[in-house]
C-alpha cells in the first residue's frame, strides 16, 4: 500500500504510529532526527512522511525539513504532527506545502483517515505523472522531407541543454509536438510537461492559474508553475499572455521563484520554459503588446516549425500515423489510403496545417463505410460541386482553350513538383513523362526548378522566357 517515513524524536510515539499503520497494511520506516530523516529520504523517497514539528537535538526543526522536502522532493506528501499545535504553526506548515496538520495527542481514527486521504492523493498524482511520461506518442515526430529533417536536427541539438526555446510557425503546424519532443528526449523527461494555453485562459484568471493561491483555508492550490517543477513549462501562443502577467513571468525567469496569490512566501521552482507563437513578436513589441525584455528571455534558441505545404512529402506518413493513432484512441477503422487519395491529400490546400489533416482523416473514418481503402471521393475537397462535373475556376473560364490549357499545365506541374519536394524523377514517373520531356515542358511553361527553390520546389521564371 505504500512506504511511510515517521519522523519523531519520541521513540514511543514513533513506534505507536508505526504499529497503527502496519495494522492498516502500510510499511513504515522510522527516524528520530533531521539527519536520519534526510538519510532515509535520500536512500529512497517514501510514499508519505509523518513529521513532528519539534525535534530535540536536531539541527533542523519540522518546518525546515518540510521546506527542504517540498523543494527537493515535491511529490512526497507530508503530514505534520505536534504536541504544541496552534493555528499559527498549522498555517505555517500548510503554507510550506504540508498536506495536513494533526495535533498530539491524536485520535487514531483521525490519523488513519488523514493518512489514507494523503496516500490516495499522492497515488493519483503519481499515476497522472506516469501517464504523462508514458504518453510518448504525443511527442512522436513523423516525416522524412528535407524541411522535417532540418527541424528535427534543430530540436535534437537543444534537447539536452536547459536553454529556453521559442517555436514559431503557423497555427496547427505541430509546435506543441515539437515542444514535447524536446521534453521527452531531454534530461527532464522524468519530470512533468505542463502546457499553458495563453489564448484560452481568461486574462483575469491567468495569474491564479500560473501562480496558484493560498486562501484563508489551510489548503494551498498550487499553480501550473509549481506543477512544472523539475520539468518543462510550455507557453503555447505566448503572444496572448496578458501584459501584467508578462512582467511577473519575467521576474520568475530571473529569480526562479514567485509568490502564490494571497501569500508573501517565496516558492522556488526548477523548470525549463519553451514557448510558441504564430505571430510576429517583433511587431507585437512595436505595438506595445509584448514586453521586449520577456521576448529576449524566451527567445534564446529560436526554431521555426514549417507549414504543411512546405513538407508535402510527409503527408502520406502523417496520414498513416494519424489513422493508427485514431484507431488506438477511438477504435476507428484502421483503413489504408488509395493512391488517388494520397495524391489528392498531397495537392490539397492545408491552411490549418497538420491539425487540419488530422481532422479531415478523423471525419473520413467516422463517416466512412467499411474497412476498405479510403478513396479520393471520400475526401471533403474532392466532392464535385454539382451533377458530377467539375467547375472551372474564374480565371480559366475567361481564357481561350490554348491559354487555359497552358495555365492548367503550369499549375498542375507546379503542384506535382512541390508535392514531390522538387524531385523531377519522381514527378516525371507520376505524370507519365520521360524526365527529358518533362524538363522541356517545364522550360516551355516558364517553370524553374533550380536548387535555390527546393524548399518550395518550383516557381515561374521571369517574363521573357523562350517559347
Residue pairs with C-beta under 8 A, 6 or more apart in sequence:
1 24
1 25
1 26
1 27
1 119
2 26
2 27
2 46
2 47
2 48
2 119
2 122
2 123
3 26
3 27
3 28
3 29
3 44
3 46
3 47
4 21
4 26
4 27
4 28
4 29
4 46
4 47
4 48
4 49
4 50
4 115
5 28
5 29
5 30
5 31
5 37
5 40
5 41
5 46
5 48
5 49
5 50
6 14
6 17
6 18
6 21
6 28
6 29
6 30
6 31
6 49
6 50
7 14
7 30
7 31
7 32
7 33
7 36
7 37
7 49
7 50
7 51
7 52
7 55
7 62
7 65
8 14
8 17
8 32
8 50
8 52
8 55
8 81
9 32
9 33
9 52
9 54
9 55
9 56
9 57
9 58
10 52
11 32
13 52
13 104
14 30
14 31
14 32
15 30
17 28
17 50
17 111
18 28
18 30
20 108
20 111
20 112
21 28
21 112
21 115
22 28
24 112
24 115
24 116
26 115
26 119
29 40
29 46
31 37
31 39
31 40
32 55
33 55
33 56
33 57
33 58
34 55
34 58
34 59
34 60
34 64
34 65
35 58
35 59
37 49
37 51
37 65
38 65
38 68
40 46
41 49
41 69
41 73
41 76
45 73
45 75
45 76
46 76
47 76
47 119
47 122
48 76
48 77
48 78
48 79
48 115
48 118
48 119
48 122
49 69
49 76
49 77
49 78
49 79
50 78
50 79
50 81
50 115
51 62
51 65
51 66
51 78
51 79
51 80
51 81
51 98
52 62
52 80
52 81
52 82
53 61
53 62
53 63
53 80
53 81
53 82
53 84
53 85
53 89
53 93
54 61
54 62
54 82
54 83
54 84
55 61
55 62
55 65
60 68
62 80
62 82
62 93
63 92
63 93
63 96
66 78
66 80
66 93
66 96
66 97
66 98
67 96
69 76
69 78
70 78
70 96
70 97
71 268
74 97
74 226
74 229
74 230
75 122
75 125
75 126
75 129
76 122
77 99
77 118
77 119
77 121
77 122
78 97
78 98
78 99
79 98
79 99
79 100
79 101
79 102
79 114
79 115
79 118
80 89
80 90
80 93
80 98
80 100
80 101
80 102
81 101
81 102
81 103
81 104
81 106
82 89
82 101
82 103
82 104
83 103
83 104
83 105
85 101
85 102
85 103
85 104
89 101
90 101
90 218
91 218
93 101
94 100
94 101
94 218
94 219
94 220
95 214
95 220
95 263
95 265
96 265
97 220
99 114
99 118
99 121
100 114
100 117
100 118
100 218
101 218
102 110
102 111
102 114
129 192
132 192
132 193
133 189
133 190
136 184
137 325
138 177
138 180
139 177
139 180
139 181
139 183
139 184
139 185
140 177
140 181
140 321
141 148
141 151
141 152
141 155
141 177
141 178
141 181
142 314
142 317
142 318
142 321
143 149
143 152
143 311
143 313
143 314
143 317
143 318
144 313
144 314
144 317
145 311
145 312
145 313
145 314
145 421
146 421
146 454
146 455
147 306
147 310
147 311
147 455
148 306
148 311
148 314
151 178
151 303
151 304
151 305
151 306
152 181
154 303
155 178
155 181
155 182
155 185
155 303
156 185
158 165
158 182
158 301
158 303
159 181
159 182
159 185
159 186
160 185
160 186
160 187
161 301
162 272
163 300
163 301
164 253
164 272
164 273
164 274
164 275
164 297
164 298
164 299
164 300
164 301
165 179
165 182
165 274
165 275
165 300
165 301
165 302
165 303
166 274
166 275
166 276
166 277
166 281
166 298
166 299
166 300
166 301
166 302
166 303
167 175
167 178
167 179
167 274
167 275
167 276
167 277
167 303
167 304
167 305
168 175
168 276
168 277
168 278
168 281
168 302
168 303
168 304
168 305
169 175
169 276
169 278
169 304
169 305
169 306
169 307
170 278
170 307
170 353
171 278
171 352
171 353
171 355
172 308
172 352
172 353
172 354
172 355
172 356
173 305
173 306
173 307
173 308
173 353
173 354
174 305
174 353
174 354
175 236
175 276
175 278
175 305
176 195
176 234
176 236
176 276
178 303
178 305
179 193
179 195
179 232
179 234
179 274
179 276
180 193
180 234
182 232
182 274
183 189
183 193
183 231
183 232
183 234
183 272
183 274
184 193
186 232
186 272
188 230
188 231
188 232
188 272
190 230
191 228
191 229
191 230
191 231
191 232
192 227
192 228
192 229
192 230
192 231
192 232
193 228
193 231
193 232
193 234
194 224
194 227
194 228
194 231
194 232
194 233
194 234
195 234
195 236
196 209
196 210
196 224
196 233
196 234
196 235
196 236
197 236
197 237
198 206
198 235
198 236
198 237
198 238
198 239
198 240
198 241
199 236
199 237
199 240
201 209
203 242
203 245
206 241
206 242
206 245
207 244
207 245
207 248
207 261
208 223
208 261
209 223
209 224
210 223
210 224
210 225
210 245
210 249
211 223
211 225
211 248
211 258
211 259
211 260
211 261
212 220
212 221
212 222
212 223
212 225
212 226
212 260
212 261
212 267
213 220
213 221
213 223
213 260
213 261
213 262
214 220
214 221
214 260
214 261
214 262
214 263
214 265
215 221
215 262
220 260
221 260
222 260
223 260
224 233
225 233
225 252
225 258
225 267
225 269
225 271
226 267
226 269
228 269
228 271
229 269
229 270
229 271
230 270
230 271
231 271
231 272
232 271
232 272
232 273
232 274
233 271
233 272
233 273
233 274
234 273
234 274
234 275
234 276
235 241
235 273
235 274
235 275
235 276
235 298
236 276
237 276
237 277
237 278
238 275
238 276
238 277
238 298
239 277
239 278
239 279
239 281
239 284
239 289
239 290
241 249
243 289
243 290
243 291
246 290
246 291
246 294
247 291
247 294
248 258
249 294
250 291
250 293
250 294
250 297
251 258
252 258
252 269
253 273
253 294
253 297
253 298
254 297
256 268
256 269
256 270
257 266
257 267
257 268
257 269
258 266
258 267
258 269
259 265
259 266
259 267
260 267
273 298
275 298
275 299
281 290
281 295
281 299
282 295
284 290
285 291
285 292
285 295
307 350
307 353
308 314
308 315
308 350
308 353
308 354
308 356
308 357
309 349
309 350
309 418
310 455
310 456
312 346
312 418
312 419
312 421
313 346
313 419
313 420
313 421
315 342
315 345
315 346
315 357
316 337
316 342
316 345
316 346
318 354
318 357
318 358
319 337
319 342
319 345
319 357
319 361
320 337
322 357
322 358
322 361
322 362
323 332
323 334
323 335
323 337
323 361
323 365
324 334
326 332
326 358
326 361
326 362
326 365
327 333
327 334
330 362
332 362
332 365
332 366
333 365
333 368
333 370
333 371
334 371
335 365
335 368
335 371
335 372
335 373
335 374
336 372
336 373
336 374
337 345
337 373
337 374
338 373
338 374
338 375
338 376
340 375
340 376
341 373
341 374
341 375
341 376
341 378
341 379
343 376
343 419
343 430
344 376
344 379
344 381
344 382
345 357
345 379
346 419
347 415
347 416
347 419
348 379
348 381
349 381
350 356
350 357
352 359
360 379
360 380
363 380
364 374
364 378
364 379
367 378
368 374
368 378
376 382
377 383
384 390
385 391
395 407
396 404
396 407
396 408
399 407
406 445
409 441
409 445
410 445
410 446
410 447
410 460
413 427
413 431
413 438
413 441
413 442
413 445
413 447
413 458
414 447
414 458
414 459
414 460
416 427
416 430
416 431
417 424
417 427
417 447
417 449
417 457
417 458
418 456
418 457
418 458
419 427
420 426
420 427
420 430
420 457
421 454
421 457
422 449
422 453
422 454
422 457
422 458
423 457
424 435
424 438
424 439
424 449
425 435
427 438
428 434
428 435
428 437
428 438
431 438
433 441
442 448
442 449
442 458
443 465
443 466
444 466
444 467
446 460
446 461
446 465
447 458
447 459
447 460
447 461
448 458
448 459
448 460
448 461
449 457
449 458
453 459
